[in-house]
Amino acid sequence: MQREIPALVVVPDAGVGRRMPVLYLLHGFGGSYTTWQNITDLRPLADACGMIVVCPDGANSWYWDSPLDPASQFETFVAQELPDWIDARYLTIPSREGRAVTGLSMGGHGALWVALRHKDRFGAAGSTSGGVDIRPFPDSWEMKKQLGELKDNPERWNAHTVIRQAASLRDGELALIFDCGYQDFFYQVNLNLHEQLMRQGVGHDFLVRPGAHNAAYWSASLPCQMLFFQRWFARNAPQPAVTASGRRVVYIGDSITDGNWGKADGKPSSQRNLWDRNHLFGSGYMYLCASYYLGYFPDRDYRFFNRGVGGHALGDLAARWQEDVIDLRPDVLSVFVGTNDAERHLGRLLRADDPKTVPDFDFADWERTYRRSARSGPAGKSCVENRTVHALCRTLREDR
């Protein structure tokens, strides 16, 4: 939206120095990023539940990407931009297993709207006193500024209401909790959503209690919802990796990997000195990695192998894949290649009398070769994932 959006971030004291899940907490119509903190002190709740709480400002957007107003694109903000920004600056669990979203009134609608449409980003969602069906209120809360008049745009209103979005939800796709007070003007639409989910066989928590559409109700509702999310986070938290022993780690690539290991000056691996311990790993990044793990974890029996050869391109690696990768039976494989492929192609362009006569770089064949090598890893498993080469492909395309 080409502007800064304020947000309040509450980090538990216990969260300093370790990764924690995040609850995105959305305000209602007429509110702001400070609304929730004014309703109830979020700090003890965040401490008790062990989660970071993020309260963004949603203006009066209903958290849609408005089809009419390019300055109101809050679905993209809450679903994509804000979590990416938070993950880059705080110790979070940067996956759907570490994210939940809920809110009050307009924010309850927004939380379910965003989660239903971005299940890859949020694993759990909630709503308290949420406007989960907007159609009974066509002249209220500036919704027609975002969508146009209901009578003129019924399909658009149908497409932008939560209860219709939930019609395609399958059991287990989202952990859901929503509640509403008996005296709330949104009570009936919440009851309708509950009954629809029951008919669909979608598991969810639906709570009702005495209360109206006010801060007293929301301050009592939030701790219940946060307890629900705390338990969901605990069940779905990524499990710590089990420390392995005896892992064989192979680094293969060009000169940046080579580092003159084996004192070979560019010779093939088979002609290098494999017994000179002073030069076994070369002098580059591979040497630093191997030294760190062998020095700090000698009990784990790691085995490191440098198989970088200066000047090699992807085709050269493919030609020696059997000897330098498969025969070594690696558990972990690092591939760092692509610079020389680019250099050779650019060199042909520079040396040609007419660069237009030089065929374009065959990206498709390059990728096929790369993936074919990856599939030939130990036990037929793909053991290559190298973002550097994919970034290089993009750079080559842009430069071309």
ROMITI-297264 format. One record per residue (C-alpha): x, y, z. Coordinates in pm, 1 decimal, decimal comma. Layout:
REM residues N
<atom east="X" north="Y" up="Z"/>
...
END
This chain:
REM residues 400
<atom east="0,0" north="0,0" up="0,0"/>
<atom east="309,8" north="219,7" up="-19,4"/>
<atom east="287,4" north="332,6" up="344,0"/>
<atom east="397,9" north="227,9" up="687,4"/>
<atom east="148,3" north="38,9" up="904,8"/>
<atom east="199,7" north="52,8" up="1283,0"/>
<atom east="191,7" north="-262,8" up="1491,2"/>
<atom east="229,6" north="-353,5" up="1857,8"/>
<atom east="453,2" north="-653,0" up="1934,6"/>
<atom east="454,3" north="-820,1" up="2275,9"/>
<atom east="747,0" north="-1056,6" up="2339,6"/>
<atom east="732,9" north="-1273,1" up="2653,7"/>
<atom east="1024,2" north="-1239,8" up="2893,2"/>
<atom east="1078,9" north="-1613,6" up="2857,9"/>
<atom east="1099,2" north="-1573,1" up="2480,8"/>
<atom east="1429,4" north="-1391,1" up="2477,5"/>
<atom east="1686,2" north="-1609,3" up="2305,6"/>
<atom east="1454,8" north="-1886,9" up="2183,4"/>
<atom east="1200,8" north="-1936,7" up="1907,9"/>
<atom east="836,1" north="-1889,9" up="1995,0"/>
<atom east="501,8" north="-1915,8" up="1813,1"/>
<atom east="315,5" north="-1600,6" up="1713,3"/>
<atom east="-48,2" north="-1500,1" up="1763,7"/>
<atom east="-170,0" north="-1225,6" up="1529,7"/>
<atom east="-443,3" north="-1033,2" up="1707,9"/>
<atom east="-675,0" north="-814,2" up="1496,3"/>
<atom east="-884,2" north="-520,2" up="1618,4"/>
<atom east="-1241,2" north="-427,5" up="1527,5"/>
<atom east="-1401,0" north="-146,4" up="1329,3"/>
<atom east="-1298,5" north="196,2" up="1456,5"/>
<atom east="-1005,3" north="48,2" up="1648,2"/>
<atom east="-630,4" north="52,7" up="1600,6"/>
<atom east="-316,9" north="-144,1" up="1679,5"/>
<atom east="-348,8" north="-33,8" up="2046,7"/>
<atom east="-707,4" north="-156,7" up="2090,1"/>
<atom east="-629,9" north="-495,3" up="2242,8"/>
<atom east="-371,9" north="-357,5" up="2485,9"/>
<atom east="-630,7" north="-101,2" up="2598,9"/>
<atom east="-886,7" north="-377,7" up="2655,8"/>
<atom east="-656,9" north="-605,9" up="2855,7"/>
<atom east="-288,2" north="-615,1" up="2941,1"/>
<atom east="-136,9" north="-850,7" up="2686,0"/>
<atom east="197,2" north="-886,0" up="2865,3"/>
<atom east="97,1" north="-1138,2" up="3135,2"/>
<atom east="-109,4" north="-1332,9" up="2880,3"/>
<atom east="186,9" north="-1359,1" up="2642,9"/>
<atom east="411,1" north="-1465,3" up="2932,9"/>
<atom east="164,7" north="-1726,2" up="3059,6"/>
<atom east="97,0" north="-1876,1" up="2715,4"/>
<atom east="453,4" north="-1852,9" up="2584,4"/>
<atom east="379,2" north="-1678,9" up="2256,9"/>
<atom east="462,7" north="-1354,1" up="2081,9"/>
<atom east="151,9" north="-1139,9" up="2025,1"/>
<atom east="136,2" north="-906,4" up="1724,2"/>
<atom east="-138,2" north="-642,6" up="1695,9"/>
<atom east="-134,0" north="-473,4" up="1353,0"/>
<atom east="-334,7" north="-172,2" up="1252,4"/>
<atom east="-607,4" north="-275,3" up="1008,5"/>
<atom east="-781,4" north="61,3" up="968,9"/>
<atom east="-1148,4" north="-2,7" up="880,5"/>
<atom east="-1053,5" north="-247,1" up="605,6"/>
<atom east="-1235,1" north="-563,7" up="715,6"/>
<atom east="-897,1" north="-717,6" up="627,5"/>
<atom east="-983,4" north="-764,8" up="261,8"/>
<atom east="-782,0" north="-674,9" up="-42,3"/>
<atom east="-1048,0" north="-430,7" up="-155,0"/>
<atom east="-1143,3" north="-472,6" up="-521,6"/>
<atom east="-1231,6" north="-100,2" up="-525,4"/>
<atom east="-962,3" north="66,4" up="-316,9"/>
<atom east="-594,6" north="-2,4" up="-399,7"/>
<atom east="-498,6" north="176,0" up="-76,5"/>
<atom east="-681,3" north="-90,7" up="126,8"/>
<atom east="-503,6" north="-423,0" up="68,8"/>
<atom east="-495,1" north="-559,4" up="421,9"/>
<atom east="-536,1" north="-926,9" up="338,2"/>
<atom east="-196,8" north="-924,1" up="168,1"/>
<atom east="-54,1" north="-721,6" up="455,3"/>
<atom east="-171,9" north="-957,7" up="730,9"/>
<atom east="-120,0" north="-1284,1" up="542,5"/>
<atom east="212,3" north="-1214,4" up="372,2"/>
<atom east="396,9" north="-892,2" up="446,3"/>
<atom east="351,6" north="-870,0" up="823,0"/>
<atom east="447,3" north="-1232,9" up="907,4"/>
<atom east="752,1" north="-1206,8" up="681,2"/>
<atom east="853,5" north="-883,2" up="854,8"/>
<atom east="802,1" north="-1032,6" up="1200,8"/>
<atom east="989,7" north="-1353,8" up="1113,9"/>
<atom east="1285,3" north="-1147,8" up="989,5"/>
<atom east="1313,6" north="-951,0" up="1314,5"/>
<atom east="1205,8" north="-1183,0" up="1597,5"/>
<atom east="1286,1" north="-1539,1" up="1699,2"/>
<atom east="967,2" north="-1699,6" up="1568,7"/>
<atom east="867,6" north="-2040,9" up="1438,7"/>
<atom east="839,1" north="-1930,6" up="1073,7"/>
<atom east="579,0" north="-2178,3" up="951,8"/>
<atom east="205,3" north="-2239,8" up="974,5"/>
<atom east="271,8" north="-2459,3" up="1280,1"/>
<atom east="396,7" north="-2147,9" up="1457,3"/>
<atom east="125,9" north="-1899,4" up="1353,0"/>
<atom east="-232,1" north="-1836,4" up="1466,7"/>
<atom east="-464,7" north="-1544,1" up="1406,1"/>
<atom east="-774,8" north="-1421,7" up="1584,8"/>
<atom east="-957,9" north="-1096,4" up="1646,1"/>
<atom east="-1269,2" north="-920,3" up="1767,5"/>
<atom east="-1572,0" north="-812,0" up="1562,6"/>
<atom east="-1435,9" north="-690,9" up="1227,1"/>
<atom east="-1106,3" north="-849,3" up="1333,9"/>
<atom east="-1281,7" north="-1179,2" up="1400,4"/>
<atom east="-1408,4" north="-1172,4" up="1045,1"/>
<atom east="-1059,9" north="-1072,8" up="927,3"/>
<atom east="-883,4" north="-1350,1" up="1118,5"/>
<atom east="-1104,9" north="-1625,4" up="977,2"/>
<atom east="-1100,4" north="-1466,0" up="630,8"/>
<atom east="-720,8" north="-1455,9" up="619,8"/>
<atom east="-672,4" north="-1803,2" up="767,6"/>
<atom east="-928,6" north="-1970,9" up="541,0"/>
<atom east="-762,7" north="-1820,8" up="234,6"/>
<atom east="-403,2" north="-1875,8" up="350,3"/>
<atom east="-396,0" north="-2214,9" up="519,0"/>
<atom east="-33,9" north="-2246,6" up="410,8"/>
<atom east="50,6" north="-1951,6" up="636,5"/>
<atom east="-169,9" north="-2007,4" up="944,1"/>
<atom east="-245,5" north="-2335,6" up="1113,8"/>
<atom east="-498,6" north="-2207,9" up="1367,9"/>
<atom east="-756,3" north="-1930,2" up="1372,0"/>
<atom east="-1022,7" north="-1780,5" up="1590,0"/>
<atom east="-1283,2" north="-1509,6" up="1627,8"/>
<atom east="-1456,3" north="-1343,8" up="1920,7"/>
<atom east="-1784,5" north="-1164,3" up="1848,9"/>
<atom east="-1688,6" north="-1183,6" up="1482,8"/>
<atom east="-1889,3" north="-1054,2" up="1189,8"/>
<atom east="-1862,5" north="-1392,2" up="1020,4"/>
<atom east="-2144,0" north="-1314,8" up="775,1"/>
<atom east="-2151,3" north="-956,0" up="650,1"/>
<atom east="-2457,0" north="-980,9" up="426,4"/>
<atom east="-2722,4" north="-906,6" up="694,7"/>
<atom east="-2551,1" north="-569,3" up="754,3"/>
<atom east="-2516,1" north="-409,6" up="407,4"/>
<atom east="-2522,7" north="-47,9" up="525,1"/>
<atom east="-2303,3" north="-83,6" up="833,3"/>
<atom east="-1937,3" north="-21,8" up="916,5"/>
<atom east="-1833,3" north="119,4" up="578,3"/>
<atom east="-1824,8" north="-222,7" up="412,4"/>
<atom east="-1972,5" north="-85,2" up="93,5"/>
<atom east="-1671,7" north="144,7" up="63,0"/>
<atom east="-1466,4" north="-171,7" up="15,8"/>
<atom east="-1714,4" north="-377,8" up="-187,8"/>
<atom east="-1975,8" north="-147,0" up="-337,2"/>
<atom east="-2348,2" north="-165,7" up="-266,0"/>
<atom east="-2480,8" north="-514,5" up="-186,4"/>
<atom east="-2781,2" north="-474,4" up="-418,2"/>
<atom east="-2549,4" north="-395,2" up="-709,3"/>
<atom east="-2275,4" north="-646,4" up="-622,3"/>
<atom east="-2433,0" north="-955,1" up="-460,6"/>
<atom east="-2171,4" north="-1195,7" up="-600,3"/>
<atom east="-1888,7" north="-983,3" up="-464,2"/>
<atom east="-2049,9" north="-971,8" up="-118,0"/>
<atom east="-2104,8" north="-1347,7" up="-125,6"/>
<atom east="-1740,1" north="-1403,0" up="-217,8"/>
<atom east="-1614,4" north="-1174,0" up="61,6"/>
<atom east="-1800,8" north="-1318,5" up="357,1"/>
<atom east="-1641,2" north="-1574,7" up="591,2"/>
<atom east="-1933,0" north="-1813,9" up="607,9"/>
<atom east="-1917,9" north="-1869,6" up="232,0"/>
<atom east="-1538,6" north="-1910,7" up="239,9"/>
<atom east="-1578,1" north="-2176,7" up="509,5"/>
<atom east="-1812,6" north="-2382,4" up="290,6"/>
<atom east="-1518,6" north="-2558,1" up="124,1"/>
<atom east="-1319,4" north="-2617,6" up="444,2"/>
<atom east="-1233,4" north="-2978,5" up="521,3"/>
<atom east="-1191,0" north="-3130,5" up="863,5"/>
<atom east="-838,4" north="-3092,0" up="999,1"/>
<atom east="-724,6" north="-2817,1" up="761,6"/>
<atom east="-742,1" north="-2551,0" up="1034,5"/>
<atom east="-768,5" north="-2554,0" up="1410,7"/>
<atom east="-1071,2" north="-2330,4" up="1478,1"/>
<atom east="-1216,9" north="-2159,8" up="1782,8"/>
<atom east="-1482,9" north="-1889,1" up="1782,8"/>
<atom east="-1723,1" north="-1752,4" up="2040,3"/>
<atom east="-1998,2" north="-1496,1" up="2082,6"/>
<atom east="-2216,4" north="-1357,7" up="2361,0"/>
<atom east="-2589,7" north="-1424,3" up="2375,9"/>
<atom east="-2664,6" north="-1051,6" up="2371,4"/>
<atom east="-2438,3" north="-976,6" up="2073,5"/>
<atom east="-2589,8" north="-861,4" up="1742,9"/>
<atom east="-2347,5" north="-1106,8" up="1572,2"/>
<atom east="-2472,9" north="-1403,2" up="1777,0"/>
<atom east="-2700,1" north="-1545,9" up="1504,3"/>
<atom east="-2438,7" north="-1536,3" up="1227,3"/>
<atom east="-2190,6" north="-1712,0" up="1458,3"/>
<atom east="-2449,8" north="-1976,8" up="1537,6"/>
<atom east="-2510,0" north="-2018,3" up="1164,0"/>
<atom east="-2137,3" north="-2071,1" up="1103,3"/>
<atom east="-2123,5" north="-2330,5" up="1382,1"/>
<atom east="-2417,3" north="-2522,5" up="1236,4"/>
<atom east="-2268,6" north="-2510,4" up="885,9"/>
<atom east="-1936,6" north="-2650,1" up="1008,1"/>
<atom east="-2124,8" north="-2922,8" up="1195,6"/>
<atom east="-2300,4" north="-3023,6" up="872,8"/>
<atom east="-1965,0" north="-3026,7" up="691,6"/>
<atom east="-1810,1" north="-3246,8" up="959,0"/>
<atom east="-1542,2" north="-2987,6" up="1036,1"/>
<atom east="-1415,9" north="-3005,8" up="1392,8"/>
<atom east="-1406,6" north="-2675,1" up="1582,8"/>
<atom east="-1460,3" north="-2517,7" up="1922,8"/>
<atom east="-1767,8" north="-2293,3" up="1947,9"/>
<atom east="-1831,2" north="-2120,6" up="2278,7"/>
<atom east="-2127,7" north="-1910,8" up="2387,5"/>
<atom east="-2176,3" north="-1726,7" up="2714,4"/>
<atom east="-2366,0" north="-1427,2" up="2848,8"/>
<atom east="-2229,0" north="-1102,8" up="2713,5"/>
<atom east="-2265,5" north="-825,8" up="2459,2"/>
<atom east="-2044,8" north="-667,0" up="2196,2"/>
<atom east="-1808,5" north="-489,4" up="2434,8"/>
<atom east="-1464,5" north="-485,4" up="2596,1"/>
<atom east="-1581,8" north="-670,4" up="2908,0"/>
<atom east="-1674,6" north="-969,7" up="2694,0"/>
<atom east="-1355,2" north="-961,2" up="2486,0"/>
<atom east="-1125,0" north="-933,8" up="2787,2"/>
<atom east="-1284,9" north="-1253,6" up="2924,1"/>
<atom east="-1277,8" north="-1429,7" up="2586,1"/>
<atom east="-914,5" north="-1374,5" up="2491,9"/>
<atom east="-751,5" north="-1589,2" up="2765,4"/>
<atom east="-968,5" north="-1886,3" up="2660,0"/>
<atom east="-866,1" north="-1847,9" up="2298,6"/>
<atom east="-499,8" north="-1808,3" up="2385,0"/>
<atom east="-512,6" north="-2127,9" up="2591,5"/>
<atom east="-660,8" north="-2304,7" up="2286,8"/>
<atom east="-375,5" north="-2176,3" up="2067,7"/>
<atom east="-112,9" north="-2258,5" up="2331,1"/>
<atom east="-223,5" north="-2621,3" up="2334,1"/>
<atom east="-236,9" north="-2634,3" up="1954,6"/>
<atom east="114,2" north="-2490,5" up="1927,7"/>
<atom east="240,1" north="-2746,3" up="2180,1"/>
<atom east="89,7" north="-3036,7" up="1982,6"/>
<atom east="220,6" north="-2914,2" up="1650,9"/>
<atom east="557,5" north="-2764,9" up="1744,5"/>
<atom east="841,1" north="-2877,5" up="1515,4"/>
<atom east="1034,8" north="-3149,0" up="1694,4"/>
<atom east="1405,0" north="-3088,4" up="1755,2"/>
<atom east="1630,2" north="-3281,9" up="1524,2"/>
<atom east="1786,5" north="-3593,8" up="1669,4"/>
<atom east="2162,0" north="-3568,1" up="1679,2"/>
<atom east="2311,6" north="-3816,1" up="1435,5"/>
<atom east="2648,1" north="-3983,4" up="1458,5"/>
<atom east="2872,7" north="-4112,0" up="1185,9"/>
<atom east="2734,9" north="-3878,9" up="919,3"/>
<atom east="2922,3" north="-3860,0" up="592,5"/>
<atom east="2919,9" north="-3508,3" up="448,6"/>
<atom east="3033,2" north="-3435,9" up="91,5"/>
<atom east="3098,3" north="-3089,3" up="-51,7"/>
<atom east="3118,5" north="-3071,0" up="-429,4"/>
<atom east="3147,3" north="-2772,0" up="-659,3"/>
<atom east="3400,7" north="-2544,0" up="-827,3"/>
<atom east="3693,6" north="-2335,2" up="-699,2"/>
<atom east="3511,3" north="-2177,1" up="-406,1"/>
<atom east="3465,5" north="-2527,0" up="-264,4"/>
<atom east="3804,1" north="-2654,4" up="-385,6"/>
<atom east="4028,9" north="-2423,7" up="-185,7"/>
<atom east="4325,1" north="-2625,8" up="-324,4"/>
<atom east="4247,8" north="-2930,1" up="-115,3"/>
<atom east="4490,6" north="-3216,4" up="-159,5"/>
<atom east="4750,1" north="-2975,3" up="-306,6"/>
<atom east="4635,1" north="-3065,8" up="-656,5"/>
<atom east="4617,2" north="-2734,2" up="-845,1"/>
<atom east="4299,0" north="-2822,4" up="-1032,0"/>
<atom east="4364,0" north="-3194,9" up="-1084,1"/>
<atom east="4077,9" north="-3446,7" up="-1065,7"/>
<atom east="3996,6" north="-3590,2" up="-725,8"/>
<atom east="4156,0" north="-3924,7" up="-809,3"/>
<atom east="4494,2" north="-3755,5" up="-859,8"/>
<atom east="4495,7" north="-3556,2" up="-536,2"/>
<atom east="4676,7" north="-3626,6" up="-212,6"/>
<atom east="4417,0" north="-3785,6" up="15,4"/>
<atom east="4659,0" north="-3848,8" up="302,4"/>
<atom east="4807,0" north="-3506,0" up="370,5"/>
<atom east="4600,8" north="-3403,5" up="671,8"/>
<atom east="4729,4" north="-3045,5" up="655,0"/>
<atom east="4563,4" north="-2993,3" up="318,5"/>
<atom east="4277,4" north="-3243,4" up="323,4"/>
<atom east="3997,3" north="-2984,4" up="324,5"/>
<atom east="4160,8" north="-2692,4" up="140,6"/>
<atom east="4141,0" north="-2337,2" up="269,1"/>
<atom east="3783,9" north="-2225,4" up="188,1"/>
<atom east="3440,8" north="-2238,7" up="347,2"/>
<atom east="3436,2" north="-2619,2" up="340,5"/>
<atom east="3747,7" north="-2621,0" up="560,3"/>
<atom east="3576,2" north="-2388,0" up="807,8"/>
<atom east="3265,8" north="-2608,1" up="825,6"/>
<atom east="3459,6" north="-2930,9" up="869,4"/>
<atom east="3690,7" north="-2778,4" up="1131,1"/>
<atom east="3397,4" north="-2650,1" up="1333,4"/>
<atom east="3208,8" north="-2979,3" up="1351,6"/>
<atom east="3513,7" north="-3200,8" up="1393,0"/>
<atom east="3654,7" north="-2968,4" up="1659,0"/>
<atom east="3343,1" north="-2911,9" up="1867,3"/>
<atom east="3174,2" north="-3252,1" up="1822,3"/>
<atom east="3449,1" north="-3513,2" up="1801,2"/>
<atom east="3223,4" north="-3774,1" up="1960,7"/>
<atom east="2980,5" north="-3770,4" up="1667,5"/>
<atom east="3224,0" north="-3928,5" up="1424,1"/>
<atom east="3149,8" north="-3698,5" up="1132,7"/>
<atom east="3332,6" north="-3771,8" up="806,2"/>
<atom east="3391,3" north="-3477,1" up="571,9"/>
<atom east="3495,6" north="-3496,1" up="206,3"/>
<atom east="3593,4" north="-3207,0" up="-19,9"/>
<atom east="3529,8" north="-3280,8" up="-385,5"/>
<atom east="3541,3" north="-2932,9" up="-531,7"/>
<atom east="3747,9" north="-2883,4" up="-849,2"/>
<atom east="3837,4" north="-2532,3" up="-957,5"/>
<atom east="3703,5" north="-2423,5" up="-1295,3"/>
<atom east="3434,7" north="-2691,4" up="-1314,7"/>
<atom east="3084,2" north="-2628,4" up="-1441,6"/>
<atom east="2773,3" north="-2837,5" up="-1385,1"/>
<atom east="2850,8" north="-3074,1" up="-1672,3"/>
<atom east="3192,6" north="-3146,3" up="-1521,1"/>
<atom east="3031,3" north="-3233,8" up="-1189,5"/>
<atom east="2786,6" north="-3465,3" up="-1364,0"/>
<atom east="3073,5" north="-3646,6" up="-1536,3"/>
<atom east="3241,5" north="-3728,9" up="-1205,8"/>
<atom east="2925,7" north="-3780,3" up="-999,6"/>
<atom east="2965,8" north="-4155,2" up="-958,8"/>
<atom east="3320,2" north="-4137,2" up="-821,1"/>
<atom east="3296,2" north="-3813,9" up="-623,2"/>
<atom east="2944,5" north="-3845,5" up="-482,4"/>
<atom east="2772,3" north="-4182,4" up="-515,7"/>
<atom east="3075,8" north="-4393,2" up="-428,7"/>
<atom east="3128,3" north="-4187,4" up="-112,1"/>
<atom east="2770,8" north="-4267,6" up="6,4"/>
<atom east="2701,8" north="-3926,0" up="164,8"/>
<atom east="2429,3" north="-3864,9" up="421,0"/>
<atom east="2452,3" north="-3491,2" up="353,3"/>
<atom east="2550,8" north="-3335,9" up="22,0"/>
<atom east="2634,0" north="-2970,9" up="-51,7"/>
<atom east="2648,6" north="-2855,3" up="-414,1"/>
<atom east="2787,3" north="-2512,1" up="-500,1"/>
<atom east="2817,0" north="-2461,1" up="-875,6"/>
<atom east="2705,1" north="-2228,8" up="-1152,8"/>
<atom east="2953,3" north="-1943,1" up="-1173,3"/>
<atom east="3163,3" north="-2113,2" up="-1438,3"/>
<atom east="2855,0" north="-2202,7" up="-1642,0"/>
<atom east="2773,1" north="-1832,7" up="-1650,8"/>
<atom east="3134,2" north="-1733,0" up="-1723,3"/>
<atom east="3165,2" north="-1973,1" up="-2016,5"/>
<atom east="2844,9" north="-1854,1" up="-2174,1"/>
<atom east="2930,6" north="-1487,4" up="-2125,7"/>
<atom east="3279,4" north="-1555,0" up="-2261,0"/>
<atom east="3133,2" north="-1697,4" up="-2580,8"/>
<atom east="2922,3" north="-1385,3" up="-2616,7"/>
<atom east="3222,3" north="-1157,0" up="-2566,6"/>
<atom east="3442,7" north="-1347,3" up="-2811,1"/>
<atom east="3181,7" north="-1373,8" up="-3085,1"/>
<atom east="3193,1" north="-1131,4" up="-3377,2"/>
<atom east="2816,8" north="-1125,6" up="-3365,9"/>
<atom east="2672,5" north="-1214,8" up="-3020,4"/>
<atom east="2337,0" north="-1287,6" up="-3182,8"/>
<atom east="2488,5" north="-1599,0" up="-3340,2"/>
<atom east="2560,9" north="-1747,3" up="-2996,5"/>
<atom east="2274,3" north="-1975,2" up="-2885,2"/>
<atom east="2091,3" north="-1875,6" up="-2570,8"/>
<atom east="2194,7" north="-2046,9" up="-2250,7"/>
<atom east="1995,3" north="-2369,7" up="-2223,3"/>
<atom east="1839,5" north="-2323,0" up="-1882,5"/>
<atom east="1607,4" north="-2621,0" up="-1921,4"/>
<atom east="1893,1" north="-2860,9" up="-1996,6"/>
<atom east="2099,9" north="-2712,9" up="-1713,1"/>
<atom east="1817,1" north="-2776,0" up="-1468,9"/>
<atom east="1758,6" north="-3129,0" up="-1602,1"/>
<atom east="2124,7" north="-3211,7" up="-1548,6"/>
<atom east="2115,2" north="-3066,6" up="-1200,8"/>
<atom east="1803,3" north="-3256,7" up="-1098,3"/>
<atom east="1922,6" north="-3579,9" up="-1260,0"/>
<atom east="2235,4" north="-3562,1" up="-1045,6"/>
<atom east="2026,2" north="-3488,5" up="-738,9"/>
<atom east="1808,1" north="-3793,7" up="-794,5"/>
<atom east="2110,8" north="-4017,5" up="-816,5"/>
<atom east="2201,9" north="-3956,9" up="-453,4"/>
<atom east="2224,9" north="-4231,1" up="-189,6"/>
<atom east="1939,0" north="-4481,0" up="-192,4"/>
<atom east="1786,2" north="-4295,7" up="-485,0"/>
<atom east="1692,8" north="-4003,0" up="-261,0"/>
<atom east="1715,1" north="-3643,4" up="-366,5"/>
<atom east="1994,4" north="-3499,9" up="-155,9"/>
<atom east="2056,2" north="-3165,0" up="-326,6"/>
<atom east="1898,4" north="-2834,1" up="-241,5"/>
<atom east="2102,0" north="-2536,0" up="-349,8"/>
<atom east="1929,4" north="-2199,0" up="-362,2"/>
<atom east="2245,5" north="-2039,8" up="-496,2"/>
<atom east="2216,0" north="-2206,3" up="-835,7"/>
<atom east="1849,2" north="-2119,2" up="-867,1"/>
<atom east="1929,2" north="-1758,5" up="-779,8"/>
<atom east="2204,5" north="-1767,7" up="-1042,4"/>
<atom east="1955,9" north="-1888,6" up="-1304,1"/>
<atom east="1729,2" north="-1597,3" up="-1222,9"/>
<atom east="2022,5" north="-1356,8" up="-1243,1"/>
<atom east="2127,2" north="-1494,3" up="-1579,9"/>
<atom east="1776,4" north="-1456,0" up="-1714,8"/>
<atom east="1755,6" north="-1097,6" up="-1590,4"/>
<atom east="2100,5" north="-1008,1" up="-1727,3"/>
<atom east="2016,8" north="-1167,8" up="-2059,7"/>
END
